[in-house]
Amino acid sequence: MKDLRHVEEIGRVLDGSQTGRDSFVSASWRRCVELYGMDPTRSDPAHIVTEAELRDHRKQAEWLIATARSGLQSLFRQVAGQNYVLLLTDAKGVCVDFFGDDLFTEDLRRSGLYLGSNWSENLAGTCGVGACIVLQEPVTVHQDDHFGNAHTALSCTAAPIFDSLGQLAAVLDISLLRSPAPKTSQNLAMSLVTTAARRVEMANLMAESPRDWVLRLSSSPEFLDVDPEAAVRLDGSGRVLGYTRAARRLFPDGGTILGHRIDEVLNMSVDDLPDLMRDRPTEERVIETRDGGALFGHAIAPKAPRQPHQRMRTGGALAGLTGGDAGMSRLLDQAERLAPGTVPLPITGETGTGKTKLARAIHMTGKAQGFISLECAGLTPEALADACLEAVGPTTLVLRRIEDLAPETAVALSGLLDRRPNLRPLSTTCLDPARIGVPRPLFHRLAGCVLEVPPLRLRRDIDWLMSRHLRRHAADTIRLSPSARADLMGRRWPGNIRELEQVLDVAAALCIGPVIDLPDLPGPVEAAPSPEPPAAGSADPWAALEQVLVACDWNMARAARRFGVNRSTILRRIRAAGLQPPA
Ligand SMILES: Nc1ncnc2c1ncn2[C@@H]1O[C@H](COP(=O)(O)OP(=O)(O)OP(=O)(O)O)[C@@H](O)[C@H]1O
């Protein structure tokens, strides 16, 4: 009787009558008949994919299953004992993970609430998962909201899970075999399932790229650090690389978030991110939205690259030359094995890559006690002999820029190395060793095993080198703003580590306060001057501060955008320059 009434109601909806059903349910019923050609009088069993198909679906959703599992487990614990079953389906509606009470396994299987069931609307008719895939919104499909008579006992509440590029990745469904008649009985299920879906999206975003900034957002300071509502992943210039679904609400047109800059919707720049980190009380981490509202922010800084497996036996001077770059680690491992011996070592690499530093570290790791370091340009045979006079025991002889050695000194060096086997030559050169141009007899006395130091632009530990230099050579607290850091990470560094150190020293001297901002950085050696204000052609971009402020009617936010810095930097600069806004 009930079934008959259900079929009649579907007929009335198809005729255009309003029956009091939710409009999304009526629309789905119409699709079932008109689009998929389904018959409401039939009680088709659930559609189950084959074992092989299930394996494929699960394989493709592997990352999602792994990310979602602990969220699903905790959700299942919350509803345990209330006969709920949880399904995680992929974006096609196939159940790839499942939590249910073992006591009802057979009932659940009969109803299709099991691994491998396909709940897409065109196969299962109106149902929670199917409607959620079509609408891309959370839904409750309660009892006879279902299209087919086979499912009218079920109550299904489903929420979509999106990947960080905004694509539907999965559906989380919480279903009951038997439920009270009012649909409102499932309001709590709706709240649980949407919260769980949001948390899975959040976990996925966090796991995706530890090398980017993540800004988590909440409308209440109390929940900011424990259960934020939305999050965006940002590059060093503040562009959105990924987001959780709830972050769409921040952007006016909701659809095109990727590639937009966060300062288009929030009154902050990427340089404000460090101020939103966990070391400040949550209630102080307020961000104004461009439409006049306010949110609370929690910024999570990019993680330093993970140190590769440390293969070096002693570490020490050699291990301290890299922050985990794979090429450097291989080179240093080789150097460590060669250091205790007496074989000569030519060290090659572009200028400023650290050849001399490596030679010294090899000496410190090896057995020689004496250490002599000579610049080959202008070195006379006499000066060479004098320098080596007192070296009696095993001694490291570093010959810097061996290609600059004068012919007569080359001859003297060959003789010296023959007479004094206690001298171990480590020579550095910016040239390919085959092109050094020293006489052949000397060449073979220097060329044991070539060590090639990589140029800075190929190293993956630039961030580590920068932090280390700032810690060692600048005031304790000084740090780079995210945009300054991003700018430095993108440079070509023809002068390698030497150039990097100089740029940081200049920036540390020019910056006011503890943060090096973009305008504090001297331009790259090879770059063309920027046509953009402020102060085109001026060595000090801050020279035009007053001019820019006047042009912006002393609006700090606008001036900050023109300089590419945050408002607090502008304020600091105004104070330092003793400028006063017009009365
Ligand atoms: N691995 C490193 N870690 C930190 N600083 C380094 C490292 N390697 C080199 N440096 C620093 O970079 C600068 C240049 O290093 P070094 O003089 O060894 O380079 P080089 O390759 O011998 O240069 P050149 O060929 O021009 O003589 C120095 O200030 C040195 O302290």
PDBQT file of the ligand as one rigid body, heavy atoms in Angstrom, charges set to zero:
ROOT
HETATM    1  N1  LIG A 601      78.281  24.900   2.177  1.00  0.00    +0.000 N 
HETATM    2  C1  LIG A 601      78.343  26.142   2.584  1.00  0.00    +0.000 A 
HETATM    3  N2  LIG A 601      77.590  26.548   3.604  1.00  0.00    +0.000 NA
HETATM    4  C2  LIG A 601      77.606  27.816   3.994  1.00  0.00    +0.000 A 
HETATM    5  N3  LIG A 601      78.387  28.754   3.440  1.00  0.00    +0.000 NA
HETATM    6  C3  LIG A 601      79.189  28.397   2.449  1.00  0.00    +0.000 A 
HETATM    7  C4  LIG A 601      79.201  27.078   1.963  1.00  0.00    +0.000 A 
HETATM    8  N4  LIG A 601      80.059  27.002   0.955  1.00  0.00    +0.000 NA
HETATM    9  C5  LIG A 601      80.562  28.233   0.809  1.00  0.00    +0.000 A 
HETATM   10  N5  LIG A 601      80.055  29.069   1.700  1.00  0.00    +0.000 N 
HETATM   11  C6  LIG A 601      80.381  30.487   1.827  1.00  0.00    +0.000 C 
HETATM   12  O1  LIG A 601      80.366  31.028   0.503  1.00  0.00    +0.000 OA
HETATM   13  C7  LIG A 601      81.425  31.928   0.314  1.00  0.00    +0.000 C 
HETATM   14  C8  LIG A 601      82.272  31.461  -0.869  1.00  0.00    +0.000 C 
HETATM   15  O2  LIG A 601      82.880  30.229  -0.526  1.00  0.00    +0.000 OA
HETATM   16  P1  LIG A 601      84.286  29.797  -1.121  1.00  0.00    +0.000 P 
HETATM   17  O3  LIG A 601      85.271  30.922  -0.984  1.00  0.00    +0.000 OA
HETATM   18  O4  LIG A 601      84.632  28.509  -0.531  1.00  0.00    +0.000 OA
HETATM   19  O5  LIG A 601      83.873  29.653  -2.637  1.00  0.00    +0.000 OA
HETATM   20  P2  LIG A 601      84.809  29.239  -3.874  1.00  0.00    +0.000 P 
HETATM   21  O6  LIG A 601      84.030  28.305  -4.679  1.00  0.00    +0.000 OA
HETATM   22  O7  LIG A 601      86.112  28.777  -3.378  1.00  0.00    +0.000 OA
HETATM   23  O8  LIG A 601      84.912  30.632  -4.617  1.00  0.00    +0.000 OA
HETATM   24  P3  LIG A 601      85.971  31.121  -5.729  1.00  0.00    +0.000 P 
HETATM   25  O9  LIG A 601      86.034  30.086  -6.801  1.00  0.00    +0.000 OA
HETATM   26  O10 LIG A 601      85.377  32.387  -6.248  1.00  0.00    +0.000 OA
HETATM   27  O11 LIG A 601      87.250  31.297  -5.029  1.00  0.00    +0.000 OA
HETATM   28  C9  LIG A 601      82.192  31.955   1.615  1.00  0.00    +0.000 C 
HETATM   29  O12 LIG A 601      81.787  33.083   2.371  1.00  0.00    +0.000 OA
HETATM   30  C10 LIG A 601      81.790  30.687   2.317  1.00  0.00    +0.000 C 
HETATM   31  O13 LIG A 601      81.827  30.834   3.717  1.00  0.00    +0.000 OA
ENDROOT
TORSDOF 0
